[in-house]
């Protein structure tokens, strides 16, 4: 995997990861359906992975993203 996003894109994905993970924790705590917490948590983990590696899955597939 080659780095395909810049520092601004990494920052945006990092913030997204924190927000999704925190929302998953709130969903778990408030007894929302378990699948919602799982989907949010997995989304947060994947977004965190993208931020740490500097790699965007959509860009890797040829889709142009703003950041």
Secondary structure, 3 states (H helix, E strand, C coil): CCCCCCHHHHHHHHHHHHHHHHHHHHHHHCCCCHHHHHHHHHHHHHHHHHHHHCCCHHHHCCCCCCC
